[in-house]
């Protein structure tokens, strides 16, 4: 029979309170998304699904969502490729300047977003990239690469390079060694970096506000514009849908990860 441990109970209650505190704003948004009137009052005076319907039927909302989704997928792919190459190159670089180069590559994470947005906007004005897919991809990739670099670099830090030496001693070429030994071992870091890159692009609003156009607008920009123009409960509906989707994806990942761990 297990003995009662008050310390563990206190730790569990503390974690529960912190989780509720972090989730409280989201839990407030969900009821607001069902408001009957066009206001962000809590609690709502009546309930309706018309704001969810407005998200899917209003071209401004749904088109901006599709734009953000396409952009995030492209950026996650491009940033993952370049970030992984940079991480491997820095890991293999036997130079005292590798730390300096790494610091330069993660600068977009340190520089304030507004400062970075002003610089990007100034460059884009001279190159006619404002409000274009190319401009969005370049800007969001710049912001996403540092996350991939850090995630892949963390895997490479614990990577045993003797495995590559063993593969080479058995006659494998460098390309074969990379795809059969290196890549499978650092794949968790690559997938984590790709996920961070996707979220970074999908959630980016500061830089997007500077380079947006009426013809090409992302979902965060549409949310910002709606909040500054009027109190549209569609914003709460969008937030609730994203919260539900994220919860389902994370839940499924935890379930399959736990099952795989038990089988292993």
LODREN-35687 format. One record per residue (C-alpha): residue number from 1; residue in one letter; x, y, z. Coordinates in Angstrom, 3 decimals. Layout:
% residues N
+-----+--------+----------+----------+----------+
: num : residu :        x :        y :        z :
+-----+--------+----------+----------+----------+
: NUM :      a :        X :        Y :        Z :
...
+-----+--------+----------+----------+----------+
% end
This chain:
% residues 264
+-----+--------+----------+----------+----------+
: num : residu :        x :        y :        z :
+-----+--------+----------+----------+----------+
:   1 :      x :    0.000 :    0.000 :    0.000 :
:   2 :      x :    1.446 :    3.342 :   -1.022 :
:   3 :      x :    1.947 :    5.925 :    1.685 :
:   4 :      x :    0.285 :    9.318 :    1.406 :
:   5 :      x :    2.772 :   11.871 :    0.147 :
:   6 :      x :    1.634 :   15.466 :    0.874 :
:   7 :      x :    4.542 :   16.887 :   -1.119 :
:   8 :      x :    3.427 :   15.105 :   -4.297 :
:   9 :      x :   -0.174 :   16.219 :   -3.735 :
:  10 :      x :    0.944 :   19.835 :   -3.289 :
:  11 :      x :    3.046 :   19.605 :   -6.450 :
:  12 :      x :    0.099 :   18.192 :   -8.398 :
:  13 :      x :   -2.251 :   20.933 :   -7.196 :
:  14 :      x :    0.334 :   23.585 :   -8.081 :
:  15 :      x :    0.665 :   22.195 :  -11.605 :
:  16 :      x :   -3.130 :   22.110 :  -11.950 :
:  17 :      x :   -3.477 :   25.736 :  -10.833 :
:  18 :      x :   -0.739 :   26.854 :  -13.259 :
:  19 :      x :   -2.431 :   24.962 :  -16.104 :
:  20 :      x :   -5.795 :   26.593 :  -15.312 :
:  21 :      x :   -4.146 :   30.006 :  -15.131 :
:  22 :      x :   -2.537 :   29.510 :  -18.542 :
:  23 :      x :   -5.739 :   28.189 :  -20.115 :
:  24 :      x :   -8.105 :   30.733 :  -18.541 :
:  25 :      x :   -7.957 :   33.277 :  -21.427 :
:  26 :      x :   -8.673 :   30.544 :  -23.965 :
:  27 :      x :  -11.513 :   29.114 :  -21.894 :
:  28 :      x :  -13.088 :   32.578 :  -21.807 :
:  29 :      x :  -12.790 :   32.959 :  -25.582 :
:  30 :      x :  -14.697 :   29.734 :  -26.327 :
:  31 :      x :  -18.071 :   30.886 :  -24.867 :
:  32 :      x :  -17.627 :   34.271 :  -26.540 :
:  33 :      x :  -17.432 :   32.550 :  -29.923 :
:  34 :      x :  -21.046 :   31.400 :  -29.496 :
:  35 :      x :  -22.356 :   34.911 :  -28.788 :
:  36 :      x :  -25.643 :   35.805 :  -30.406 :
:  37 :      x :  -24.941 :   39.533 :  -30.615 :
:  38 :      x :  -22.023 :   41.195 :  -32.374 :
:  39 :      x :  -19.990 :   41.893 :  -29.253 :
:  40 :      x :  -17.185 :   40.305 :  -27.280 :
:  41 :      x :  -19.071 :   40.410 :  -23.985 :
:  42 :      x :  -18.544 :   37.692 :  -21.400 :
:  43 :      x :  -20.677 :   35.868 :  -20.567 :
:  44 :      x :  -22.719 :   36.181 :  -23.782 :
:  45 :      x :  -26.387 :   37.056 :  -23.508 :
:  46 :      x :  -27.351 :   34.442 :  -26.094 :
:  47 :      x :  -25.784 :   31.638 :  -28.079 :
:  48 :      x :  -25.460 :   31.096 :  -31.813 :
:  49 :      x :  -23.241 :   29.354 :  -34.381 :
:  50 :      x :  -23.395 :   32.162 :  -36.920 :
:  51 :      x :  -19.835 :   33.359 :  -36.234 :
:  52 :      x :  -18.449 :   29.932 :  -37.080 :
:  53 :      x :  -20.527 :   29.980 :  -40.248 :
:  54 :      x :  -19.211 :   33.475 :  -40.983 :
:  55 :      x :  -15.642 :   32.227 :  -40.802 :
:  56 :      x :  -16.250 :   29.576 :  -43.474 :
:  57 :      x :  -18.531 :   31.644 :  -45.708 :
:  58 :      x :  -16.890 :   35.075 :  -45.508 :
:  59 :      x :  -14.162 :   35.266 :  -48.200 :
:  60 :      x :  -12.060 :   37.674 :  -46.129 :
:  61 :      x :  -11.789 :   35.214 :  -43.254 :
:  62 :      x :  -11.571 :   31.920 :  -45.095 :
:  63 :      x :   -9.225 :   33.158 :  -47.833 :
:  64 :      x :   -6.849 :   34.593 :  -45.222 :
:  65 :      x :   -6.891 :   31.234 :  -43.415 :
:  66 :      x :   -6.039 :   29.347 :  -46.618 :
:  67 :      x :   -3.282 :   31.877 :  -47.331 :
:  68 :      x :   -1.765 :   31.388 :  -43.867 :
:  69 :      x :   -1.998 :   27.606 :  -44.181 :
:  70 :      x :   -0.292 :   27.504 :  -47.585 :
:  71 :      x :    2.357 :   29.977 :  -46.476 :
:  72 :      x :    3.099 :   28.074 :  -43.263 :
:  73 :      x :    3.511 :   24.789 :  -45.159 :
:  74 :      x :    5.909 :   26.328 :  -47.681 :
:  75 :      x :    7.887 :   28.162 :  -45.004 :
:  76 :      x :    8.158 :   25.069 :  -42.804 :
:  77 :      x :    9.591 :   23.112 :  -45.733 :
:  78 :      x :   12.060 :   25.806 :  -46.820 :
:  79 :      x :   13.123 :   26.723 :  -43.279 :
:  80 :      x :   13.585 :   23.068 :  -42.324 :
:  81 :      x :   15.895 :   22.436 :  -45.279 :
:  82 :      x :   18.029 :   25.541 :  -44.736 :
:  83 :      x :   17.980 :   25.285 :  -40.937 :
:  84 :      x :   19.048 :   21.627 :  -41.016 :
:  85 :      x :   21.853 :   22.363 :  -43.462 :
:  86 :      x :   23.036 :   25.250 :  -41.295 :
:  87 :      x :   22.926 :   23.148 :  -38.123 :
:  88 :      x :   24.919 :   20.320 :  -39.702 :
:  89 :      x :   27.425 :   22.760 :  -41.201 :
:  90 :      x :   27.981 :   24.508 :  -37.859 :
:  91 :      x :   28.297 :   21.166 :  -36.069 :
:  92 :      x :   30.958 :   19.999 :  -38.514 :
:  93 :      x :   32.759 :   23.338 :  -38.596 :
:  94 :      x :   36.005 :   23.174 :  -36.661 :
:  95 :      x :   36.465 :   26.890 :  -36.250 :
:  96 :      x :   36.304 :   29.405 :  -33.449 :
:  97 :      x :   33.935 :   31.474 :  -35.587 :
:  98 :      x :   31.183 :   28.835 :  -35.506 :
:  99 :      x :   29.736 :   30.340 :  -32.329 :
: 100 :      x :   29.671 :   33.792 :  -33.903 :
: 101 :      x :   27.939 :   32.471 :  -37.026 :
: 102 :      x :   25.392 :   30.649 :  -34.886 :
: 103 :      x :   24.692 :   33.862 :  -32.959 :
: 104 :      x :   24.150 :   35.732 :  -36.225 :
: 105 :      x :   21.744 :   33.086 :  -37.505 :
: 106 :      x :   19.541 :   33.273 :  -34.415 :
: 107 :      x :   19.518 :   37.097 :  -34.421 :
: 108 :      x :   15.892 :   37.228 :  -35.714 :
: 109 :      x :   14.841 :   35.647 :  -32.410 :
: 110 :      x :   16.572 :   38.400 :  -30.396 :
: 111 :      x :   15.850 :   41.525 :  -32.413 :
: 112 :      x :   12.457 :   43.110 :  -31.556 :
: 113 :      x :    9.812 :   42.227 :  -34.113 :
: 114 :      x :    8.977 :   45.834 :  -34.956 :
: 115 :      x :   12.614 :   46.665 :  -35.681 :
: 116 :      x :   12.934 :   43.618 :  -37.902 :
: 117 :      x :    9.663 :   44.439 :  -39.650 :
: 118 :      x :   10.781 :   48.003 :  -40.419 :
: 119 :      x :   14.032 :   46.717 :  -41.921 :
: 120 :      x :   12.266 :   44.116 :  -44.049 :
: 121 :      x :    9.704 :   46.674 :  -45.218 :
: 122 :      x :   12.463 :   49.137 :  -46.221 :
: 123 :      x :   14.195 :   46.461 :  -48.293 :
: 124 :      x :   10.941 :   45.237 :  -49.855 :
: 125 :      x :    9.969 :   48.733 :  -51.001 :
: 126 :      x :   13.035 :   48.859 :  -53.233 :
: 127 :      x :   12.538 :   45.331 :  -54.561 :
: 128 :      x :    8.731 :   45.369 :  -55.073 :
: 129 :      x :    8.224 :   42.422 :  -52.723 :
: 130 :      x :    5.548 :   44.019 :  -50.549 :
: 131 :      x :    2.324 :   42.025 :  -50.683 :
: 132 :      x :    3.799 :   39.129 :  -52.704 :
: 133 :      x :    4.132 :   35.429 :  -51.991 :
: 134 :      x :    7.895 :   35.655 :  -52.471 :
: 135 :      x :    8.144 :   38.455 :  -49.944 :
: 136 :      x :    6.084 :   36.572 :  -47.385 :
: 137 :      x :    8.122 :   33.385 :  -47.840 :
: 138 :      x :   11.453 :   35.199 :  -47.491 :
: 139 :      x :   10.335 :   37.127 :  -44.396 :
: 140 :      x :    8.738 :   34.189 :  -42.588 :
: 141 :      x :   11.627 :   31.874 :  -43.444 :
: 142 :      x :   13.998 :   34.411 :  -41.905 :
: 143 :      x :   11.990 :   34.187 :  -38.680 :
: 144 :      x :   11.592 :   30.391 :  -38.740 :
: 145 :      x :   15.154 :   29.244 :  -39.534 :
: 146 :      x :   16.513 :   29.973 :  -36.005 :
: 147 :      x :   13.968 :   27.587 :  -34.468 :
: 148 :      x :   14.996 :   24.793 :  -36.825 :
: 149 :      x :   18.658 :   25.545 :  -36.183 :
: 150 :      x :   18.215 :   25.222 :  -32.426 :
: 151 :      x :   16.071 :   22.070 :  -32.602 :
: 152 :      x :   18.381 :   20.215 :  -34.998 :
: 153 :      x :   21.487 :   21.511 :  -33.216 :
: 154 :      x :   20.237 :   20.025 :  -29.944 :
: 155 :      x :   20.024 :   16.591 :  -31.592 :
: 156 :      x :   23.420 :   16.949 :  -33.188 :
: 157 :      x :   24.945 :   17.837 :  -29.800 :
: 158 :      x :   24.239 :   14.296 :  -28.570 :
: 159 :      x :   24.859 :   12.614 :  -31.905 :
: 160 :      x :   27.649 :   10.014 :  -31.901 :
: 161 :      x :   29.776 :   10.718 :  -34.971 :
: 162 :      x :   31.492 :    7.352 :  -34.569 :
: 163 :      x :   28.413 :    5.833 :  -36.186 :
: 164 :      x :   29.200 :    7.748 :  -39.369 :
: 165 :      x :   32.802 :    6.562 :  -39.182 :
: 166 :      x :   31.612 :    2.970 :  -38.823 :
: 167 :      x :   29.328 :    3.309 :  -41.831 :
: 168 :      x :   32.147 :    4.820 :  -43.899 :
: 169 :      x :   34.474 :    1.975 :  -42.879 :
: 170 :      x :   31.936 :   -0.486 :  -44.265 :
: 171 :      x :   32.070 :    1.198 :  -47.666 :
: 172 :      x :   29.137 :    3.605 :  -47.462 :
: 173 :      x :   29.499 :    6.886 :  -49.299 :
: 174 :      x :   28.932 :   10.210 :  -47.538 :
: 175 :      x :   25.499 :   10.553 :  -49.123 :
: 176 :      x :   24.503 :    7.024 :  -48.138 :
: 177 :      x :   25.810 :    7.567 :  -44.618 :
: 178 :      x :   23.788 :   10.724 :  -44.264 :
: 179 :      x :   20.479 :    9.187 :  -45.415 :
: 180 :      x :   20.878 :    5.852 :  -43.609 :
: 181 :      x :   22.638 :    6.899 :  -40.382 :
: 182 :      x :   22.644 :   10.635 :  -39.720 :
: 183 :      x :   19.187 :   11.589 :  -40.962 :
: 184 :      x :   17.205 :    8.914 :  -39.050 :
: 185 :      x :   18.978 :    9.811 :  -35.790 :
: 186 :      x :   18.393 :   13.558 :  -36.058 :
: 187 :      x :   14.890 :   13.184 :  -37.521 :
: 188 :      x :   13.145 :   14.035 :  -34.207 :
: 189 :      x :   14.965 :   17.379 :  -34.146 :
: 190 :      x :   14.094 :   18.028 :  -37.787 :
: 191 :      x :   10.400 :   17.300 :  -37.186 :
: 192 :      x :   10.392 :   19.513 :  -34.102 :
: 193 :      x :   12.031 :   22.309 :  -36.064 :
: 194 :      x :    9.504 :   21.925 :  -38.886 :
: 195 :      x :    6.645 :   22.163 :  -36.387 :
: 196 :      x :    8.118 :   25.296 :  -34.804 :
: 197 :      x :    8.648 :   26.804 :  -38.264 :
: 198 :      x :    5.027 :   26.097 :  -39.194 :
: 199 :      x :    3.695 :   27.680 :  -36.013 :
: 200 :      x :    6.033 :   30.673 :  -36.352 :
: 201 :      x :    4.804 :   31.406 :  -39.858 :
: 202 :      x :    1.135 :   30.723 :  -39.141 :
: 203 :      x :    1.142 :   32.947 :  -36.044 :
: 204 :      x :    3.297 :   35.811 :  -37.351 :
: 205 :      x :    1.561 :   39.182 :  -37.267 :
: 206 :      x :    4.100 :   42.001 :  -36.772 :
: 207 :      x :    6.149 :   41.497 :  -39.927 :
: 208 :      x :    3.041 :   40.490 :  -41.879 :
: 209 :      x :    1.363 :   43.794 :  -41.023 :
: 210 :      x :    4.201 :   45.687 :  -42.721 :
: 211 :      x :    4.285 :   43.618 :  -45.918 :
: 212 :      x :    0.589 :   42.812 :  -46.351 :
: 213 :      x :   -1.645 :   43.943 :  -49.208 :
: 214 :      x :   -5.400 :   43.919 :  -49.840 :
: 215 :      x :   -4.942 :   41.044 :  -52.289 :
: 216 :      x :   -2.775 :   38.885 :  -49.997 :
: 217 :      x :   -3.599 :   38.892 :  -46.296 :
: 218 :      x :   -2.790 :   36.277 :  -43.640 :
: 219 :      x :   -5.131 :   35.170 :  -40.887 :
: 220 :      x :   -3.285 :   36.985 :  -38.031 :
: 221 :      x :   -3.444 :   40.231 :  -40.039 :
: 222 :      x :   -7.152 :   39.674 :  -40.650 :
: 223 :      x :   -7.675 :   39.114 :  -36.908 :
: 224 :      x :   -5.745 :   42.283 :  -36.069 :
: 225 :      x :   -7.682 :   44.297 :  -38.628 :
: 226 :      x :  -10.992 :   42.976 :  -37.345 :
: 227 :      x :  -10.137 :   43.806 :  -33.727 :
: 228 :      x :   -9.096 :   47.358 :  -34.586 :
: 229 :      x :  -12.121 :   47.960 :  -36.836 :
: 230 :      x :  -14.975 :   46.368 :  -34.880 :
: 231 :      x :  -15.670 :   43.799 :  -32.152 :
: 232 :      x :  -16.349 :   40.805 :  -34.371 :
: 233 :      x :  -16.964 :   37.519 :  -32.477 :
: 234 :      x :  -15.600 :   35.713 :  -35.538 :
: 235 :      x :  -12.218 :   36.329 :  -33.936 :
: 236 :      x :  -13.289 :   34.220 :  -30.959 :
: 237 :      x :  -14.601 :   31.526 :  -33.303 :
: 238 :      x :  -11.252 :   31.395 :  -35.108 :
: 239 :      x :   -9.399 :   31.175 :  -31.799 :
: 240 :      x :  -11.674 :   28.368 :  -30.612 :
: 241 :      x :  -11.163 :   26.376 :  -33.820 :
: 242 :      x :   -7.381 :   26.739 :  -33.588 :
: 243 :      x :   -7.482 :   25.754 :  -29.911 :
: 244 :      x :   -9.590 :   22.673 :  -30.696 :
: 245 :      x :   -7.357 :   21.620 :  -33.584 :
: 246 :      x :   -4.185 :   22.066 :  -31.528 :
: 247 :      x :   -5.647 :   20.106 :  -28.623 :
: 248 :      x :   -6.679 :   17.208 :  -30.873 :
: 249 :      x :   -3.295 :   17.067 :  -32.636 :
: 250 :      x :   -1.312 :   17.170 :  -29.385 :
: 251 :      x :   -3.638 :   14.632 :  -27.794 :
: 252 :      x :   -3.249 :   12.185 :  -30.681 :
: 253 :      x :    0.529 :   12.669 :  -30.647 :
: 254 :      x :    0.646 :   11.904 :  -26.922 :
: 255 :      x :   -1.549 :    8.817 :  -27.324 :
: 256 :      x :    0.439 :    7.338 :  -30.207 :
: 257 :      x :    3.726 :    8.305 :  -28.549 :
: 258 :      x :    2.743 :    6.551 :  -25.325 :
: 259 :      x :    1.657 :    3.416 :  -27.174 :
: 260 :      x :    4.873 :    3.338 :  -29.163 :
: 261 :      x :    6.913 :    3.780 :  -25.983 :
: 262 :      x :    5.102 :    0.877 :  -24.290 :
: 263 :      x :    5.666 :   -1.387 :  -27.281 :
: 264 :      x :    9.349 :   -0.448 :  -27.325 :
+-----+--------+----------+----------+----------+
% end
